Amino acid sequence: MRSIGWRLNSLIKKPTKVTIKTNDKTKIITIVELGEVNTEKGFISHEAPLAKSLLGAEKGSILNFVNPVGKLVYIEISEIG
């Protein structure tokens, strides 16, 4: 059985680095405050739709996400931190 501390550390919260897999692509993103956004570095706002869908999720989760062009994307969270 895993401890409560493990559970809290395994959840996505801000700021945090997250490795996600979508189809055959792996991306590393960091969820940050609005003033720290830098898309070239993979820093996205906690207010961005993708970040909102990731917040509170845990490693191994598979999420359904509708991207800005309306396409359904399956996202697997492979690493947190």
N, C-alpha and C positions, 0 to 999 in steps of 0.2 A: 504494500500500500504506500502511495506517495504522500509526502507531508503537505500540509497546507502551504508552506513556504515554496515548495516546488510548484504548486499550482499557480500561485500568484506570479512567480517569476516566468512561467511559461505562457502567460497571457500577453497579447500585444497591447501596449499602451504607448503614450508618447513621452519623450522622444524614444524611438527604438528603430533598430535596423531589422528588416524583414527580408528573407529570401523567399520569393514566390516562383512557382512554375505555372505557366500557362501554355497549353499545347506542348510544343517542343522547345519553348524558350524559358530560360531561367533569368530572373531579374532580381537585383538587390535594390530595395528602396528603403528610405529612412523617413519615418513619419515625424514631422517637426511642427513647431509653431508657425503661424502665417508669415512672420517676418524673416524666417530662416529658409524659405522655399528657394530651391535651386534645382530645376528639372534636369540640367546637364549633369549634376552630381547624383541625381536620383532622390533628392530631398523633396517630399511632397507634403502639403499642408494637411494637418489633422482634419481640416474641413473639406478636403477633396473627397468626392464620392468613393474612390477606391480606398482611401484611408478609413473612411467611415465604415466601409464594409469589413475592413480588417480589424479594427479596434475591438478588443475583447475576445478575439479568436485565439486559438492555441496551435502549437506546432502539430502538423498532421491534418489539420482541418482542410476540408475541400469546400470552397464557397462558390456560389453562383453569383456572377457580377455582370450587370448590363453596362457595357462601356458607353462612352459618349455618342457613338454612332448607332447605338441601339442593338449591338450584337451581344448575345449571351456568351460569356467567357467563364470557363471553370478554372478556378485558382486554387492551387494547393500550396499551403504554407509549409515550406521545407525547413526553414531555420528562423529562429528569433534571437536577436541579440548580436 
